[in-house]
Amino acid sequence: MRKLNIRQKLRLLVLAGGLLGFTFFGILSLSHVWDLWKAIDERSVILGERFGIRVGYFVNKEEKDRLMEMSRLRAGLMAYDLKSIQSELSYMARKLSEILQSPQNYKPRVLPNAVYENVHGGMPYVHFAPELVAHGADDNLLAEIHLVSNIADGVASFVYRHINYYPCVFVGSRKGYIIRADAIADDKLVPLARSAWRFSYDPRNRDWYIAGKESKEPVFTDVYYSTSGTPCFSCAVSYEDAEGFAGVVGCDINMQGVNELLKRTSFSDKSVSLVLGAKGEVLASNQTEGLLSFVDIYSDLRKAKGEPELAAIAERMVKGEEGFSIFKMDGKEYCIAFSPIEETGWSFATLIARDDLMRPAVKALQKSTEQMEKFRRSLAMNLLGFLVCSAVFVGLLLRIPYVVSGKVAKDFSEPITKLEEGVQEISKGNLEESIDIRTGDEFEHLAACFNVMAHDLKVYMENLAIVTAEKEQTAAELNVATNIQHDMLPNIFPPFPNRHEIDLYAVMHPAKEVGGDFYDFYFINENRVVITIADVSDKGVPAALFMVISKTLLKNFLMMEKEDNDLTRAVESANDQLCQSNKEDMFVTVFTGVLDVKTGEFSYINAGHNPPLVRHGQEGFSYLPSVKKSPMLGVMPGISFAKQTIKLSPGDAIFLYTDGVTEAMDAEKNMFTEKGLKDALNKQPPEIKAEELIANMENAIRRHVKNAEQSDDITMLTLKFLG
């Protein structure tokens, strides 16, 4: 055998050493790559969990805040309704005191007596206590009753304004008689005309009378069962005559109306809304069964058996606290937000299953988990490709395995380390962190994707918190505002079933959820009826708020005026009030008039509004003359307004409208115009009823605009004088 020389041995030794080194390094490298893959896989799982928890935290916090804010809002809306009722009853009490102390200014009025007649719902009536039934009423007492009966229109008007609460309004005198109106179906007898109460009811023995007598301010009673057997509560305030205390004026508010309000304004289909009384009783709820539904007015949620957490929350609500809590009921977790209703000592609460509240957070967690799973799959493919390429490359460069493998390991591990460090910062909530890798391969692309994802996630979370809260809150508030605005306008027709001298109908269609148009009508005494139509200078919520103020001021000042020549003074007073603190420089165009249903004399003021149309007899409609022009309301205080008068004969009609009618546009921007309005009106027969006339005009406008979007509020009112 030939012996190897030194050079060959050295070469063989170097080759053997190189091969041994490559083998050892190959095994070591594979071990390191495997450990690296396991570490990255574990850290990606942790990173995904941290991402999901952080996203879920932000989304869940916004949902909790929104639930709390909704409870505050709905408690505030209910408090607003109660304050409005207190204000109206206080006004009626002052009116009664004025009637009793200045009888020479009022004519006697006779109402049906429920003791001797079958009185049906919707109309004011008188009822005698057993003492008066037994001994009779002398001439002086009858004269007083006929005098106090002048409040009947106000009583009936209150019932119609608050019809959603199924109220009854009453004036209980210390002398044993009561004047009352009940919001029940017209085909049913009122409670005091039924055998159970007809000869036994005495207002002076009722809790509301005693509470009103003992308090100098409007007072709310506890919930009790009314004469009709339904749960209700009362608001009462005393009035006086020349001798001092004369009686109590008040109203019953049916809890059924509160229940229906809760159903209309629920936080969601799966949420529970309830009102808790001062004694822990569930007074109203959108639930029909279960522990949180209405059982009776004597139940106490603070003593709920087997539910200590719920009982503790009920205790906090009774104390008037506001808060948010998570508790268990029937083995299931719930979130509850509650706010006090200070006017009555009640508390309003909204609760929802925690799973339903946290559903957005769960979805966010699922999404982040999916993203991290995609990253892990991508990383696995990169590692697999690296191993294959390394094997081929090392096979070609067998002479420098250690150097090549070491460099490859270094080039491979450094980007992973930077990714790991950057991802750890991002997982801690530092979404400002930027991962800087400049390798020119998939790792650089992956780092760029992480940076984009962190920035997009930050923007998404910020926008989600803002947009979701604003959208949900705005939608809920506008929905409630739409219902409130609709309820504020008279919407029961015929409005005066017992008055056959007029035929009246009106509609209002806002362009947005709430509008700036409004109409109104009411009797200010036995023979004079007021009609009003107006258009505020803006749209949406600001216009709706200004509309509420304008409508209230006009009505209040008109109700206080008694003479025909006081129409001008009432409008001027309303204008002065609107100009005060009108920092937004809003204004309202108004047409208001007073019709004497006995003489047909119609006095009116046009304050910058579209001229109405009038039809005399069989003639066609023509625009009402406006020789005396008056400015809009709210522009400048101290302005004079000119009154005009026309004479209406039986069969004559007046049509009022806002500019949303004449400016209604089709898809090509063609307006309906004043001529189009007049032509459409003159196609209607003279004998047509007011409601049919309004319906025909609505159809005419729809035919004109077709599929075009409504651009302005549309309001119309028709008054037909029947004589």
Secondary structure, DSSP 8 states (H G I E B T S, - for coil): -----HHHHHHHHHHHHHHHHHHHHHHHHHHHHHHHHHHHHHHHHHHHHHHHHHHHHHHHHHHHHHHHHHHHHHHHHHHHHHHHHHHHHHHHHHHHHHHHH-GGGS------BTTTS--BTTS-EEEE-HHHHHH---HHHHHHHHHHGGGHHHHHHHHHHTGGG--EEEEEETTSEEEEEE-S-TTSB-GGGSTTTTTT--GGGSHHHHHHHH-SS-EE---EE-TTSSEEEEEEEEEEETTEEEEEEEEEEEHHHHHHHHHHT-SSTT-EEEEE-TTS-EEEES-SSSTTS---TT--GGG-TT-HHHHHHHHHHHTT--EEEEEEETTEEEEEEEEEETTTTEEEEEEEEHHHHTHHHHHHHHHHHHHHHHHHHHHHHHHHHHHHHHHHHHHHTTTSHHHHHHHHHHHHHHHHHHHHHHHHHHHTT-TT-------SSHHHHHHHHHHHHHHHHHHHHHHHHHHHHHHHHHHHHHHHHHHHHHHHS---SSS-TT--SEEEEEEEE-SSSS-SEEEEEEESSSSEEEEEEEEESS-HHHHHHHHHHHHHHHHHHHHH--SGGGHHHHHHHHHHHHHTT-TT---EEEEEEEEETTT-EEEEEEEB----EEE-TTS--EE----S-B--BTS-TT-----EEEE--TT-EEEEE-HHHHT-B-TT--B--HHHHHHHHHTS-TT--HHHHHHHHHHHHHHHHTT----S-EEEEEEEE--
